[in-house]
Structures are given as C-alpha cells and as structure tokens.
Amino acid sequence: MTLQERDKNHLWHPLKQHQTHPESLAIVKAKGCILTDEKGNEYIDAISSWYTCMFGHCNEYITSRVSSQMQTLDQIMFSDFTHEPAIKLSENLIKILPNNQNRIFFNDNGSTAVEAGIKMALQYYFNLDEKRSTFIAFENGFHGDTFGAMSVSGLSVYNGPFEDFLMDVKRIPVPNERKSSRNFSEVTKSIQKTKDCRFHL
Ligand SMILES: Cc1ncc(COP(=O)(O)O)c(C=O)c1O
C-alpha cells in the first residue's frame, strides 16, 4: 500500500474538503524549496509550507541547532520555569521591535497567538473594570481555526457551521490608499454602533 492509500484510512487533514479531494500528496523528503513525493516526483514548494519555512526545508543550521538543543533540554513547561533559548530569542526580538514594545508572549501557532491577543485586549478592559465584548476586524482576513481567530477572520466556508458560536465582531473593509477616508468613516461608524462604544467622533 502506498502512503497516499494508507493516509486515507485514518487521517483527517486541516482545511481540506475530503469528499471532493480525498487524495493527499505523500512527501518523503524536502530540501531547500524542493519537495519529493513517494514516487520520486519533485515539486517546488512555492508557498514555503504555508510560509512557515522561509529559510528552506531541512536547513542545516536550524536542524543542527534543534538536534543539539533536543539532546540538552527537550522541553519544559513555561508557566513557572524558564530557559536560555527563550530568553535569548526574546532579547533578539525586542531589538528589532518598535521602541514601545518590551515584553514577548510566546505561542506555538498562529491561531493561539490570535487567541492570546484577543484575551489580552479583553483582560485589559476587565482589569480597568470596563468589560467590553465587541471586536472590529477586517473583512476577508484569515487568522486561524480556533473560535476567537475564526471570529475575527472574514466570513468563510470554513466558519459557516460555527458562526452562531462566534464572538461579536463588526467587519470593516481593508484600508488602501484610494479608500482610506471612506474606510475611516466606516470604522468610526462601526465603533459608534457597538454597544461598547464610549466615545463619539
Ligand atoms: C495571518 C494569519 N494568522 C493566523 C494564522 C493561523 O496560523 P496557524 O495555522 O499556525 O494556527 C494564519 C494561517 O495561515 C494566518 O495567515
């Protein structure tokens, strides 16, 4: 049995319509931007594995550093523990971030990073004793698969079955050079229509 056939026995794939596209391409090797499938066919990974692989697949520096780290300290819960790689990465990131940033909160994927951002915004007002519940988001965005991230994304076939359970979000058009003043008035109208609105422009 090929990997492609075995895959269909037990696996669901994310963001995939299995009924109309049952087959998944079985990749056995990757180097730089080239992927090789189980039959030896080569493909250019032009989307950099959903833009997570911008330094190339099996990058020698990254694989050697990951391998040596795994042999020294593989994992530690991050709540009450810390470690030098995280400290060093935060120090390096702070150097390239705008001056008003001085703390990093690490997450392990894009969706939960968006959840953390949403929770920080909610907690900011909770701590001020001003509970707020409405978000403003750009139309046609995609921020991930978790409930908060789906809520602040644009409407999509992926979210359809879950829409009744999403957070309260007002969607506004993405600003561009030609439409910036229209966008600004739509943003202010949207803010004023929310039940959380505390100001009038
Ligand atoms: C802008 C943006 N935010 C969040 C995500 C979700 O990331 P993840 O798939 O790691 O949960 C994506 C994924 O494509 C994205 O493009």
The ligand as a Gaussian input file, in Angstrom:
#p B3LYP/6-31G(d) Opt

LIG

0 1
 C       -2.472000      35.938000       9.294000
 C       -2.622000      34.565000       9.896000
 N       -2.890000      34.458000      11.218000
 C       -3.051000      33.244000      11.791000
 C       -2.948000      32.071000      11.047000
 C       -3.175000      30.738000      11.718000
 O       -1.985000      30.105000      11.961000
 P       -1.935000      28.569000      12.384000
 O       -2.319000      27.770000      11.167000
 O       -0.479000      28.365000      12.788000
 O       -2.878000      28.340000      13.529000
 C       -2.660000      32.137000       9.688000
 C       -2.531000      30.908000       8.905000
 O       -2.489000      30.878000       7.685000
 C       -2.501000      33.409000       9.087000
 O       -2.259000      33.538000       7.781000

